Amino acid sequence: MRSQLEQITLQDRNAAEMEIRDKRQQINYDTKQYPVEILVQKYLEGINDDTNKLFIPDYQRQIVWDDTRQSKFIESVIWGIPIPYIFVVEIRHDENDEPRLEIVDGAQRILTLARFINNELTLSGLEKIEQLNGFKFADLLLSRQRNFNRTTVRIIQLTQAAK
């Protein structure tokens, strides 16, 4: 390791570039879109016995966002602001296993969507669509609930080698 006072030479730069090239792996991925309703279903069905098709690994299962941050995320979805990609990796323990998708990035968004659809989140702290403060999913007009459920979320599915 080099001290901060040492100058980085051209030789150091070339050596770093060679190491980057050696260690960089080709990452294969596929981009998909799913409606919110399907993503939440894939996450919730089988959650109790850990067989859900879309799962959050143990090290990141707790909800970190507070209710206000979750509410603002839901407000963005309702408002029509694009949701950032959710990154998943396909996990298969052996050839006979049905593949499952492990959430690598996006756990808080999935947890928030599930909480809202299950009426476990009361919207609060909203400043853009203030009339939604105090609402749960069931309080929305049926047409708005359907529209929310049909909102698509983009997924980047990495190969298992990328994990």
LOVOMI-737876 format. One record per residue: x, y, z of N, C-alpha, C in turn. Coordinates in pm, whole numbers, padded with zeros to 5 digits, always signed. Example, Ala and Ser with C-alpha at 12.3 -4.5 7.8 and 13.67 -1.06 7.14 Angstrom:
<rs>
+01319-00569+00780+01230-00450+00780+01320-00330+00780/+01285-00225+00708+01367-00106+00714+01290+00003+00787/
</rs>
This chain:
<rs>
+00085-00118+00000+00000+00000+00000+00089+00124+00000/+00050+00221-00074+00131+00341-00094+00083+00450+00001/+00177+00528+00052+00140+00640+00139+00087+00754+00053/+00019+00848+00116-00041+00959+00041+00064+01052-00019/+00186+01049+00034+00291+01138-00014+00359+01085-00139/+00350+00953-00163+00415+00894-00279+00337+00929-00406/+00410+00959-00510+00351+00990-00639+00313+00860-00711/+00203+00862-00781+00164+00747-00861+00231+00761-00996/+00307+00661-01031+00384+00664-01155+00302+00603-01269/+00354+00620-01389+00292+00558-01506+00294+00407-01491/+00400+00354-01433+00411+00210-01411+00300+00165-01314/+00272+00242-01209+00164+00212-01114+00030+00212-01185/+00010+00310-01270-00117+00320-01344-00137+00200-01436/-00031+00162-01506-00039+00046-01595-00063-00082-01517/+00001-00097-01402-00018-00215-01318-00163-00221-01268/-00217-00106-01230-00357-00100-01184-00451-00138-01298/-00424-00088-01416-00507-00119-01531-00505-00268-01563/-00388-00329-01552-00376-00474-01577-00457-00553-01473/-00451-00510-01347-00526-00580-01243-00676-00566-01266/-00720-00447-01306-00862-00426-01336-00906-00520-01448/-00829-00527-01554-00863-00614-01667-00866-00761-01627/-00771-00802-01542-00765-00941-01497-00886-00978-01411/-00929-00888-01326-01032-00921-01228-01174-00888-01273/-01184-00808-01376-01317-00769-01423-01383-00888-01491/-01504-00916-01451-01574-01029-01513-01684-00976-01605/-01710-01052-01704-01821-01018-01793-01951-01048-01718/-02032-00948-01699-02156-00967-01626-02271-00976-01726/-02336-01091-01726-02453-01109-01811-02576-01070-01733/-02668-01003-01800-02790-00961-01734-02903-00952-01834/-03022-00946-01780-03143-00932-01861-03228-00825-01795/-03287-00740-01873-03375-00635-01820-03519-00677-01841/-03598-00668-01734-03739-00707-01740-03823-00598-01676/-03952-00603-01702-04047-00514-01637-04160-00598-01580/-04195-00569-01455-04306-00639-01390-04402-00536-01332/-04531-00565-01336-04624-00478-01263-04600-00491-01113/-04627-00384-01039-04611-00383-00894-04681-00503-00832/-04804-00528-00876-04884-00637-00821-04813-00772-00830/-04747-00799-00942-04677-00927-00963-04551-00933-00876/-04478-00823-00869-04358-00821-00785-04392-00848-00639/-04496-00781-00589-04536-00800-00450-04583-00943-00429/-04656-00997-00526-04703-01136-00517-04584-01232-00512/-04484-01212-00599-04366-01298-00601-04289-01289-00470/-04294-01172-00406-04225-01154-00279-04304-01217-00163/-04436-01201-00161-04516-01245-00046-04552-01394-00048/-04580-01449-00167-04621-01591-00174-04504-01681-00138/-04517-01752-00026-04413-01842+00020-04314-01777+00115/-04342-01653+00158-04247-01583+00245-04231-01652+00380/-04339-01711+00431-04334-01773+00564-04248-01899+00569/-04240-01972+00458-04156-02092+00457-04032-02074+00369/-04002-01948+00336-03882-01912+00260-03876-01980+00124/-03992-01985+00057-03996-02040-00078-04041-01935-00180/-04052-01810-00136-04098-01705-00229-04000-01691-00346/-04057-01661-00462-03977-01654-00585-03886-01532-00588/-03925-01427-00517-03847-01304-00507-03820-01285-00359/-03693-01293-00319-03665-01287-00175-03555-01188-00142/-03562-01143-00018-03461-01051+00036-03370-01135+00124/-03240-01132+00101-03150-01214+00182-03153-01170+00329/-03119-01263+00417-03126-01239+00562-03054-01112+00605/-02941-01082+00544-02861-00968+00588-02926-00833+00559/-03037-00830+00484-03102-00701+00456-03253-00707+00468/-03308-00793+00553-03453-00810+00562-03526-00701+00638/-03461-00628+00726-03531-00528+00805-03560-00403+00722/-03675-00345+00750-03710-00219+00685-03628-00109+00751/-03563-00029+00673-03477+00077+00723-03546+00212+00706/-03622+00225+00598-03690+00352+00573-03799+00374+00678/-03810+00499+00725-03920+00532+00815-04047+00554+00733/-04160+00569+00802-04289+00581+00732-04295+00699+00637/-04230+00810+00672-04232+00928+00584-04157+00898+00455/-04042+00835+00465-03965+00803+00343-04041+00702+00259/-04102+00603+00323-04183+00506+00249-04300+00577+00180/-04362+00667+00252-04476+00741+00197-04435+00822+00074/-04320+00885+00081-04273+00965-00032-04240+00877-00153/-04192+00755-00126-04168+00662-00236-04302+00625-00302/-04402+00592-00220-04534+00557-00273-04593+00676-00349/-04576+00796-00296-04624+00916-00364-04560+00928-00502/-04431+00899-00511-04361+00905-00640-04419+00804-00739/-04451+00685-00690-04510+00582-00777-04646+00630-00827/-04728+00680-00737-04862+00728-00774-04852+00846-00869/-04756+00931-00845-04736+01051-00925-04685+01018-01065/-04627+00899-01080-04579+00856-01211-04432+00878-01234/-04357+00903-01129-04212+00920-01142-04150+00781-01160/-04060+00764-01257-04000+00632-01279-03926+00583-01154/-03942+00456-01126-03877+00391-01012-03739+00344-01058/-03635+00366-00979-03503+00315-01019-03505+00162-01032/-03416+00112-01115-03405-00033-01136-03388-00106-01003/-03446-00224-00995-03422-00317-00885-03330-00424-00941/-03221-00452-00870-03125-00552-00914-03151-00683-00841/-03159-00790-00918-03177-00924-00860-03076-01018-00924/-03050-01128-00855-02964-01232-00911-03038-01364-00898/-03035-01442-01005-03102-01572-01003-03019-01670-00921/-03085-01733-00824-03020-01830-00737-03080-01967-00764/-02992-02063-00783-03033-02202-00805-02931-02288-00732/-02976-02362-00631-02882-02443-00553-02835-02566-00629/-02922-02623-00710-02881-02731-00800-02975-02730-00920/-02947-02816-01016-03022-02815-01141-03169-02847-01123/-03205-02918-01016-03345-02956-00994-03425-02847-00924/-03357-02750-00865-03426-02642-00794-03493-02547-00892/-03609-02498-00851-03672-02390-00925-03594-02263-00891/-03555-02185-00990-03475-02065-00959-03555-01963-00877/-03484-01893-00790-03541-01785-00711-03460-01660-00741/-03521-01544-00720-03453-01418-00745-03420-01351-00612/-03291-01334-00585-03246-01265-00465-03233-01117-00496/-03294-01034-00413-03285-00890-00433-03148-00842-00385/-03072-00784-00477-02939-00731-00446-02951-00584-00410/-03034-00511-00484-03058-00370-00457-03205-00342-00485/-03276-00292-00386-03417-00260-00404-03506-00317-00295/-03445-00373-00190-03524-00436-00082-03620-00336-00018/-03574-00215+00008-03660-00116+00074-03781-00081-00014/-03760-00076-00143-03871-00046-00235-03972-00159-00237/-03924-00284-00242-04015-00400-00242-04092-00407-00110/-04021-00391+00002-04086-00394+00133-04192-00284+00144/-04161-00166+00094-04255-00054+00099-04377-00082+00014/-04358-00132-00107-04472-00165-00194-04561-00270-00128/-04500-00372-00068-04577-00478-00001-04654-00422+00118/-04589-00339+00198-04657-00279+00314-04777-00195+00268/-04759-00117+00162-04867-00030+00116-04984-00112+00063/-04956-00207-00023-05064-00289-00081-05138-00368+00026/-05069-00405+00133-05131-00480+00244-05193-00389+00350/-05204-00261+00319-05265-00162+00409-05194-00153+00543/-05064-00176+00544-04983-00166+00664-04911-00031+00672/-04927+00051+00570-04861+00182+00565-04966+00290+00545/-04971+00383+00638-05056+00502+00625-04967+00614+00576/-05002+00671+00462-04918+00775+00402-04913+00899+00492/-04791+00955+00505-04772+01073+00589-04653+01153+00540/-04653+01282+00572-04542+01369+00536-04535+01405+00390/-04645+01384+00317-04644+01412+00173-04661+01561+00148/-04584+01612+00053-04589+01753+00019-04634+01778-00124/-04621+01681-00211-04659+01698-00352-04807+01670-00373/-04855+01558-00318-04997+01523-00328-05049+01515-00185/-05067+01631-00125-05100+01641+00018-05230+01571+00056/-05323+01562-00037-05452+01498-00007-05437+01350+00027/-05323+01291-00008-05301+01149+00021-05257+01123+00165/-05219+01227+00239-05180+01208+00378-05296+01144+00454/-05265+01039+00530-05367+00966+00605-05429+00850+00528/-05397+00835+00400-05453+00728+00317-05375+00599+00334/-05446+00489+00325-05389+00356+00305-05427+00315+00163/-05373+00205+00117-05404+00157-00018-05554+00141-00038/-05622+00081+00060-05766+00055+00050-05848+00184+00041/-05791+00298+00082-05863+00425+00077-05864+00487-00062/-05777+00441-00149-05774+00494-00287-05896+00444-00362/-05940+00522-00460-06046+00475-00548-06001+00343-00612/-06094+00255-00640-06062+00125-00698-05983+00141-00829/-06020+00240-00909-05947+00263-01035-05802+00302-01008/-05777+00379-00903-05640+00418-00867-05562+00298-00813/-05629+00211-00737-05564+00090-00687-05519+00003-00805/-05608-00012-00902-05573-00092-01021-05457-00030-01097/-05461+00103-01111-05354+00173-01181-05222+00156-01108/-05224+00166-00975-05104+00147-00895-05049+00006-00915/-05135-00094-00908-05093-00233-00924-05035-00261-01061/-05082-00188-01162-05032-00209-01299-04904-00131-01330/-04865-00040-01240-04742+00037-01261-04626-00060-01272/-04543-00042-01376-04433-00136-01396-04306-00089-01327/-04230-00188-01281-04101-00166-01218-03998-00240-01302/-03889-00173-01330-03784-00234-01411-03688-00311-01322/-03653-00430-01369-03566-00521-01297-03445-00551-01385/-03328-00550-01324-03210-00601-01392-03177-00732-01324/-03184-00840-01401-03157-00974-01349-03017-01014-01389/-02930-01022-01289-02791-01060-01311-02778-01211-01312/-02677-01261-01378-02652-01405-01372-02592-01439-01236/-02598-01565-01198-02546-01607-01068-02397-01579-01058/-02327-01580-01169-02183-01554-01169-02150-01413-01123/-02246-01321-01133-02222-01182-01095-02229-01160-00946/-02283-01257-00873-02302-01240-00729-02170-01234-00655/
</rs>
